[in-house]
Amino acid sequence: MKSFKILVMALLGVITSCTIDKTDYEAEIGSQVPEYYEFKEAVSLTSGNYKICIEALNGTFYKGYNELHLKVINAQTNQSVNASDLTFLPILSTNETSSSCPHEYNVSYDATNKYFSGYAVFTSETAVSNSWKLYVSFKVDNQKYEVNKEISVEKQSNKNLNMTTFTGKDNEQYVIALISPQKPKVAENPLIAGIYKYNKPTSQAGTFPDPTQFSYSEVNGYTLKLDPRMPEPSMGNHSSPNNQDLTQQNDGLYHGVVNYTMTGNWTLNLILMNQNGLIVKGTVVPTDFTPGVEGVKSELFIDTLF
């Protein structure tokens, strides 16, 4: 009987701890998890008589995935012009090196919405030690225009849009960025991520910035295995049912399902597998329920909070 009472008290302690943490997270959510659905101008660049307006959600470039709308406008009449061959190249510079990030270099035109549609996955925010600059080119009446401008990339405060960079077992450099949902529900949520790989240059660099030295591509035909868990000691490293691994769809992005059974800190434990089923990065995590002990994470993971 005494042992039974001790067990009951321990279980009550775990339940109470979960309840307290859940309440704290709910209070944090209301002030720290923004949702942005409106595209606004984040920066404009001028070349000759033309202006390129680049729109992003909330009018801000954030660390992580950014969907971008680019419009070429006559700077004098403020009317759209018939432009072509638009290219977009973000460059991150430090005192010693220059690099880029996953991006769509040859930006495609969306005739329905009348803008060029692209993306950039900024891998770091602007800081004292580094800076981002956009290099854009386009043609109007077969004349080429080039322009560049420094931009500011802000910290991503929404952890549901976190990202990670890593070197795989194949010695390739990868980026995984969460795209959706911005604000999950306690339910089965569609989960969308972009997976990208750096294309190692095969030739010497030409005139800076040579796009062949800063090229990334979408990873095709891989599988991103998913095991979401609440690793905090008070949560016992518990998981949830009905999750679905992420596979690539027609939009080039990876789609799956994550089932959040309560609000709080969740870790998306991941295993990236190539077309041949070989593990590129990631490890299986223990499935034990471990109240009072922090859960073990995969070597490839992304933390979230809602």
Disulfide bonds with the S-S distance in Angstrom:
none
